[in-house]
Amino acid sequence: MTKRESAEVPEEGTAAPERLSPREVRRRQRIELGREQMLETAEELFAERGYHETNLKDVARRCEFSVGSIYSFFDSKEALYLAVLMRRGPGRLEDMKRLAAAAGPSAGERFVALVAAELEHRRKYPAWALLDAQMTKAGGREVAEVPQDYKDIHRETLRILAGVVADGQADGTIRPGDPHALARMCGALIDSFTLMDPMISDEPEGLGAEEFVTFVRETFTVA
């Protein structure tokens, strides 16, 4: 058996890779594009109008799909809303892990870099940023129960921040204090800034992103 033939034979106990026809590949691509369009549209509408003032007919009308098409992907408006919230989380988490583990900079600089990257992410996806900030605000949530997957991602982001805080306290670049409490404090500040950022919300112009990062640096790090 040649090397090529050997590579094409699946290992024992593993399923052979599915071979799709070009037509099936195009069909699946259309389905995925349709789902992404629904999520993009729903994200905009939920941010503009709020959860209770947005219905599936609104989403269908704006993205030019039937309501039945939306139900083929999502069982309910709440399921759609939760899918919108979750779609930005995993990629954002991977970016945080990469920055937190970066070699070279002090932990204090990595902490500031994490905050700056989070602001950049929120400004890239302003509608999602508003929904995320509202979801973490006590009393301001659109749904009664926060989904477990969303809680897990939120806790992991705080764990990453707290880890960098602990590293910074060890190398003398971050102020003393309970690492998890400082991470939560920083997260709350980011959410508050999101709700006031004129590039994201309708608030009048005030504190800019550069000023906010400078504030975080001066508040949490040690020169």
C-alpha positions in Angstrom: 0.0 0.0 0.0 1.4 3.4 -1.0 1.6 6.3 1.5 -1.2 8.1 -0.3 -3.5 5.0 -0.2 -2.6 4.6 3.5 -3.6 8.2 4.2 -7.0 7.7 2.6 -7.9 4.7 4.7 -9.5 5.8 8.0 -8.0 4.4 11.2 -9.8 1.5 12.8 -12.7 2.7 14.9 -13.1 6.0 13.2 -15.7 7.0 10.7 -14.7 7.7 7.1 -14.9 11.4 6.3 -18.2 12.4 4.7 -17.9 13.0 0.9 -20.2 15.8 -0.2 -21.2 16.6 -3.7 -20.6 20.2 -4.9 -24.4 20.7 -4.9 -24.6 19.6 -1.2 -21.7 21.8 -0.3 -23.5 24.8 -1.9 -26.7 23.9 -0.1 -25.0 23.8 3.3 -23.3 27.1 2.6 -26.6 28.7 1.8 -28.1 27.4 5.0 -25.2 28.7 7.1 -25.3 32.1 5.4 -29.0 32.3 6.1 -28.5 31.4 9.8 -25.8 34.1 10.1 -28.0 36.7 8.4 -30.8 35.9 10.9 -28.4 36.3 13.8 -26.9 39.5 12.5 -30.3 41.0 12.0 -31.6 39.9 15.4 -28.5 41.3 17.1 -29.2 44.7 15.6 -32.9 44.7 16.4 -32.5 43.4 20.0 -30.0 46.2 20.6 -32.1 48.9 19.0 -35.5 47.9 20.5 -34.8 45.6 23.4 -35.9 42.0 23.8 -39.6 42.6 24.6 -40.2 45.1 21.8 -38.7 42.8 19.1 -40.6 39.9 17.6 -39.7 37.3 15.1 -41.8 39.0 12.4 -39.6 42.1 12.8 -36.5 39.9 12.3 -38.0 38.1 9.3 -39.1 41.3 7.7 -35.7 43.0 8.0 -33.6 40.0 6.8 -36.2 39.1 4.1 -37.0 35.6 5.3 -40.2 34.0 6.4 -41.0 33.6 10.0 -41.2 29.8 9.3 -37.5 30.0 8.1 -36.5 31.4 11.4 -38.3 28.7 13.3 -36.4 26.1 11.2 -33.3 27.3 13.1 -34.6 28.5 16.4 -37.4 27.1 18.5 -38.4 30.5 20.0 -37.5 34.2 20.3 -35.6 33.4 23.5 -33.6 30.7 21.7 -32.7 33.2 19.0 -31.7 35.8 21.6 -29.5 33.4 23.5 -27.8 32.3 20.2 -27.1 36.0 19.5 -25.5 36.4 22.9 -23.3 33.3 22.5 -22.1 33.8 19.0 -19.3 36.3 19.9 -18.2 34.6 23.1 -15.9 31.7 22.1 -13.7 33.7 19.7 -13.4 36.5 22.3 -12.4 33.9 24.9 -9.6 32.5 22.7 -8.2 36.0 22.1 -8.2 36.6 25.9 -6.3 33.4 26.5 -3.7 34.3 23.9 -3.1 37.7 25.3 -3.0 36.5 28.9 -0.4 33.9 28.0 1.8 36.2 25.8 5.5 36.1 26.6 7.5 39.2 27.2 5.3 41.9 28.6 4.8 42.3 32.4 1.5 41.1 33.8 0.5 44.7 34.3 0.9 45.4 30.6 -0.9 42.2 29.7 -3.8 43.2 31.9 -4.0 46.6 30.1 -3.8 44.8 26.8 -6.7 42.6 27.7 -8.8 45.6 28.6 -7.9 47.4 25.4 -8.7 44.3 23.3 -12.0 43.9 25.0 -12.9 47.5 24.1 -11.8 46.9 20.5 -14.0 43.8 20.4 -17.0 45.7 21.7 -16.5 48.6 19.3 -16.3 46.0 16.4 -19.6 44.5 17.4 -21.5 47.5 19.0 -25.0 45.9 19.0 -23.7 42.7 20.7 -21.7 44.8 23.2 -24.8 46.6 24.4 -26.7 43.3 24.8 -23.7 41.8 26.7 -23.4 44.8 29.0 -27.1 44.8 29.7 -27.1 41.0 30.4 -24.4 41.4 33.1 -26.1 44.4 34.7 -28.2 43.4 37.7 -31.9 44.2 37.2 -31.3 45.1 33.5 -31.5 41.7 31.9 -33.9 41.1 29.1 -34.5 37.4 30.0 -35.3 36.1 33.5 -32.7 33.3 33.6 -29.1 33.7 32.4 -28.2 30.6 30.3 -25.5 28.3 31.8 -23.3 28.4 28.7 -23.3 32.2 28.9 -22.5 32.1 32.7 -19.6 29.7 32.0 -18.0 32.1 29.4 -18.5 35.1 31.7 -16.8 33.2 34.6 -14.0 32.1 32.4 -13.2 35.7 31.3 -13.1 36.8 34.9 -10.9 33.8 35.7 -8.4 34.8 33.0 -8.4 38.4 34.2 -7.9 37.3 37.8 -5.0 35.1 36.8 -3.2 38.0 35.2 -3.9 40.1 38.3 -2.3 37.5 40.5 0.7 37.3 38.2 1.0 41.1 38.3 0.8 41.1 42.1 3.6 38.5 42.1 5.9 40.6 39.8 4.9 43.9 41.4 3.1 45.4 38.4 -0.5 45.3 39.7 -1.9 46.7 42.9 -2.6 44.5 46.0 -6.1 43.1 46.6 -8.1 40.0 46.0 -7.4 39.0 42.3 -11.0 37.9 41.6 -12.5 41.0 43.2 -10.3 43.2 41.2 -11.1 41.3 38.0 -14.9 41.7 38.7 -14.4 45.4 39.4 -12.6 45.8 36.1 -15.3 43.9 34.3 -18.0 46.1 35.8 -16.1 49.2 34.7 -15.9 47.9 31.1 -19.6 47.2 31.1 -20.4 50.6 32.4 -18.1 52.2 29.9 -19.8 50.2 27.1 -23.2 51.6 28.1 -21.8 55.2 28.0 -19.4 54.9 25.0 -20.8 57.2 22.3 -19.5 54.8 19.6 -21.7 52.1 21.0 -24.6 53.7 22.8 -26.7 56.8 22.3 -25.1 58.5 25.3 -23.6 62.0 24.7 -19.9 62.0 24.1 -17.8 61.7 27.3 -14.9 59.5 28.3 -13.1 58.2 25.3 -11.6 54.7 24.9 -8.0 55.9 25.3 -8.9 57.8 28.4 -10.6 54.8 29.8 -7.6 52.5 29.2 -5.4 55.2 30.8 -7.8 55.2 33.8 -7.5 51.4 34.1 -3.7 51.5 33.9 -3.5 54.1 36.6 -6.1 52.4 38.8 -4.9 48.8 38.6 -1.2 48.8 37.7 1.8 49.9 39.6 4.4 52.1 37.8 
